[in-house]
Amino acid sequence: MDAYLEEELYDLFTYCIQNPNASDFEIKKQRVQEIGKELQADGGYDAMENMFYSIEIRIREEINKDAKPYRSWWNGITGDWSY
């Protein structure tokens, strides 16, 4: 399941980073938040951290962008995640 979520999350973040003014931006952002909740429910903070780290590296290497500003989209899911 994590591999599917990673691919979906990568696609969502890539889309949002490249299309910040898209009409469906908020829908994509909501799905990113849902995935964060799924990760937290399945593996807690560590699962969230590991997934985001993986996505962050891929985005940096593949599209030369920084995903760190998007970490805040998962704020409020757990008290341990605060960016």
GUMISE-895850 format. One record per residue: residue number from 0; residue in three letters; x, y, z of N, C-alpha, C, O in turn. Coordinates in steps of 0.1 Angstrom, whole numbers, plus 2048, in hexadecimal, padded with zeros to 3 digits. Atoms other than C-alpha are relative to their C-alpha. Layout:
# GUMISE-895850
{NUM,"Ala",{X,Y,Z},{X,Y,Z},{X,Y,Z},{X,Y,Z}}
...
//
This chain:
# GUMISE-895850
{0,"Met",{808,7F4,800},{800,800,800},{809,80D,800},{805,816,7F9}}
{1,"Asp",{7F8,7F4,7FF},{81C,818,808},{806,804,7F3},{807,810,7F0}}
{2,"Ala",{7FB,7FC,80D},{82A,816,7E5},{7F6,807,7F8},{7FA,811,7F1}}
{3,"Tyr",{80A,7F9,808},{809,820,7D6},{7FE,80E,806},{7FC,818,7FE}}
{4,"Leu",{802,7F3,7FA},{805,83D,7EF},{80C,809,7FD},{80B,815,7FA}}
{5,"Glu",{7F4,7F8,803},{829,848,7E8},{7FF,806,7F2},{802,811,7EF}}
{6,"Glu",{802,7FB,80D},{822,84A,7C3},{7F5,80A,7FE},{7F7,814,7F7}}
{7,"Glu",{80B,7F6,800},{801,85C,7C8},{805,80D,806},{802,818,800}}
{8,"Leu",{7FC,7F4,7F9},{811,874,7E0},{80A,808,7F8},{80A,814,7F7}}
{9,"Tyr",{7F6,7F9,808},{82E,87B,7C9},{7F9,807,7F4},{7FD,813,7F1}}
{10,"Asp",{808,7FA,80B},{816,882,7AC},{7F9,80C,805},{7F9,817,7FE}}
{11,"Leu",{808,7F5,7FA},{801,899,7C2},{809,80C,803},{807,817,7FF}}
{12,"Phe",{7F7,7F5,7FD},{81E,8AD,7CF},{807,806,7F4},{808,812,7F3}}
{13,"Thr",{7FB,7FB,80D},{82E,8B0,7AD},{7F7,809,7F9},{7FA,813,7F4}}
{14,"Tyr",{80A,7F8,807},{80E,8BC,79E},{7FE,80E,808},{7FE,818,801}}
{15,"Cys",{802,7F4,7F9},{809,8D5,7BA},{80B,80A,800},{809,816,7FF}}
{16,"Ile",{7F4,7F8,801},{82C,8E2,7B9},{801,807,7F2},{804,813,7F1}}
{17,"Gln",{7FE,7FA,80E},{82B,8E7,793},{7F3,808,7FC},{7F4,80F,7F2}}
{18,"Asn",{80C,7F9,804},{807,8F4,792},{7F9,807,80C},{7EE,803,80F}}
{19,"Pro",{806,7FA,7F4},{801,90A,7B0},{7F3,808,7FE},{7EC,80B,808}}
{20,"Asn",{80C,7F8,803},{7E5,91D,79F},{7F5,7F8,7F9},{7EB,7FD,7F4}}
{21,"Ala",{80A,809,806},{7D2,8FF,792},{7F2,800,807},{7F2,802,813}}
{22,"Ser",{80D,7FF,7FA},{7AD,8FE,797},{7FD,7F4,809},{7F4,7F5,812}}
{23,"Asp",{802,80B,7F8},{7AF,8DC,7A7},{80B,7FE,80B},{80C,7F4,811}}
{24,"Phe",{7F5,800,7F6},{7CC,8E5,7BF},{7FB,7FC,80D},{801,7F3,814}}
{25,"Glu",{806,803,7F3},{7B6,8E3,7DE},{7FC,7F1,801},{7FE,7EB,80C}}
{26,"Ile",{804,80E,800},{7A9,8C1,7D5},{80C,7F7,801},{80C,7ED,809}}
{27,"Lys",{7F3,807,7FF},{7CD,8B4,7D0},{805,801,80E},{80A,7F8,814}}
{28,"Lys",{7FB,7FD,7F3},{7D7,8C4,7F1},{7F8,7F8,80B},{7FE,7F2,814}}
{29,"Gln",{808,808,7F7},{7BA,8B3,803},{804,7F1,800},{804,7EA,80A}}
{30,"Arg",{7FC,80E,801},{7C5,891,7F6},{80D,7FE,806},{80F,7F4,80D}}
{31,"Val",{7F3,801,7F9},{7E8,897,802},{7FE,7FF,80F},{804,7F8,816}}
{32,"Gln",{803,800,7F2},{7DA,89E,824},{7F9,7F3,804},{7FC,7ED,80F}}
{33,"Glu",{806,80D,7FD},{7C5,87E,823},{80B,7F5,800},{80A,7EC,809}}
{34,"Ile",{7F5,80A,800},{7E4,86A,81A},{808,801,80D},{80C,7F7,813}}
{35,"Gly",{7F9,7FE,7F4},{7F6,879,838},{7F8,7FA,80C},{7FE,7F4,815}}
{36,"Lys",{808,806,7F6},{7D9,86E,84E},{800,7F1,7FF},{801,7EA,80A}}
{37,"Glu",{7FF,80E,802},{7DA,84B,83F},{80E,7FB,806},{80E,7F1,80C}}
{38,"Leu",{7F3,804,7FB},{7FF,849,846},{801,800,80F},{807,7F7,815}}
{39,"Gln",{800,7FF,7F1},{7FB,855,86A},{7F9,7F5,806},{7FD,7EF,810}}
{40,"Ala",{808,80B,7FB},{7E0,83C,870},{806,7F2,7FF},{805,7EA,808}}
{41,"Asp",{7FA,80D,802},{7F4,820,862},{80E,7FE,807},{811,7F3,80C}}
{42,"Gly",{7F3,802,7FA},{817,827,86F},{805,80C,809},{810,80C,80D}}
{43,"Gly",{7FD,7F5,7F7},{816,847,883},{80A,80B,7FA},{80B,80B,7EE}}
{44,"Tyr",{7F7,7F5,804},{82E,864,881},{80C,7FB,7F8},{80F,801,7EE}}
{45,"Asp",{7F4,806,807},{84B,84E,875},{7FC,7FD,7F1},{804,800,7E8}}
{46,"Ala",{804,803,80E},{837,843,856},{7FF,80D,7F8},{802,80E,7ED}}
{47,"Met",{801,7F3,807},{82F,867,84E},{80E,806,7FC},{810,80A,7F1}}
{48,"Glu",{7F3,7FB,802},{853,872,852},{808,7F9,7F5},{80E,7FF,7EC}}
{49,"Asn",{7F9,808,80A},{861,855,83D},{7FA,803,7F2},{802,804,7E9}}
{50,"Met",{806,7FE,80D},{848,85B,821},{804,80E,7FB},{807,80F,7EF}}
{51,"Phe",{7FD,7F3,804},{84E,880,820},{80E,802,7FC},{811,808,7F2}}
{52,"Tyr",{7F2,800,803},{873,87C,820},{803,7FA,7F2},{80A,800,7EA}}
{53,"Ser",{7FE,807,80D},{871,864,803},{7FB,809,7F4},{801,80A,7EA}}
{54,"Ile",{806,7F7,80A},{85A,87C,7EF},{809,80C,7FE},{80B,810,7F3}}
{55,"Glu",{7F8,7F4,800},{870,89A,7F8},{80D,7FD,7F7},{811,805,7EF}}
{56,"Ile",{7F4,804,808},{88F,888,7E9},{7FD,7FE,7F2},{804,804,7E9}}
{57,"Arg",{804,802,80E},{87D,87D,7CA},{7FD,80D,7F9},{801,80F,7ED}}
{58,"Ile",{804,7F4,806},{86F,89F,7C3},{80D,809,7FD},{80E,80F,7F2}}
{59,"Arg",{7F4,7F9,802},{891,8AF,7C8},{808,7FB,7F4},{80D,802,7EC}}
{60,"Glu",{7F8,806,80A},{8A2,897,7B1},{7F9,800,7F2},{800,802,7E8}}
{61,"Glu",{807,802,80D},{887,893,796},{7FB,80D,7FA},{7FB,80F,7ED}}
{62,"Ile",{805,7F4,806},{879,8B6,792},{807,80D,805},{804,818,802}}
{63,"Asn",{7F7,7F5,7FB},{893,8CB,7A5},{7F8,80B,807},{7FA,817,806}}
{64,"Lys",{808,7F7,7F8},{879,8DA,7BD},{801,7FC,80E},{806,7F1,811}}
{65,"Asp",{7FF,803,7F1},{877,8DC,7E3},{7F1,7FD,805},{7E8,806,803}}
{66,"Ala",{80D,804,7FB},{85A,8CA,7F3},{7FE,804,80F},{7F3,803,814}}
{67,"Lys",{800,7FD,7F1},{862,8D6,817},{7F4,809,803},{7EE,807,80E}}
{68,"Pro",{80A,7F7,7FC},{849,8F3,816},{7F2,7F9,801},{7E9,7FE,808}}
{69,"Tyr",{80D,807,800},{82D,8D9,811},{7FE,7F7,80C},{7F4,7F1,80E}}
{70,"Arg",{802,808,7F4},{834,8C7,832},{7F5,805,809},{7EF,7FD,810}}
{71,"Ser",{80B,7FA,7F7},{81C,8DF,843},{7F2,7FB,7FD},{7E9,7FC,805}}
{72,"Trp",{80E,806,804},{7FF,8CE,830},{7FC,7F5,80A},{7F0,7F2,80A}}
{73,"Trp",{804,80B,7F6},{801,8B2,84A},{800,805,80E},{7FE,7FD,817}}
{74,"Asn",{801,7FB,7F3},{801,8C9,868},{7F2,7FD,805},{7E8,7FE,7FE}}
{75,"Gly",{80D,803,7FA},{7E5,8C0,880},{7FC,7F1,7FF},{7F2,7ED,806}}
{76,"Ile",{803,80E,801},{7E5,89B,877},{804,7F9,80D},{7FD,7F1,812}}
{77,"Thr",{7FB,805,7F4},{7FA,893,895},{808,80B,807},{80D,813,800}}
{78,"Gly",{7F9,7F6,7F9},{809,8A8,8B0},{80F,800,7FE},{816,80A,800}}
{79,"Asp",{7F2,801,802},{82C,89B,8A7},{804,807,7F3},{810,80B,7F1}}
{80,"Trp",{7FE,7FA,80D},{829,8AA,884},{7FD,80F,800},{7F1,813,800}}
{81,"Ser",{802,7F2,7FF},{82E,8D0,885},{80A,808,7F8},{815,80A,7FC}}
{82,"Tyr",{7F7,7F9,809},{83D,8E3,868},{7F9,80D,7FC},{7FF,814,7F4}}
//
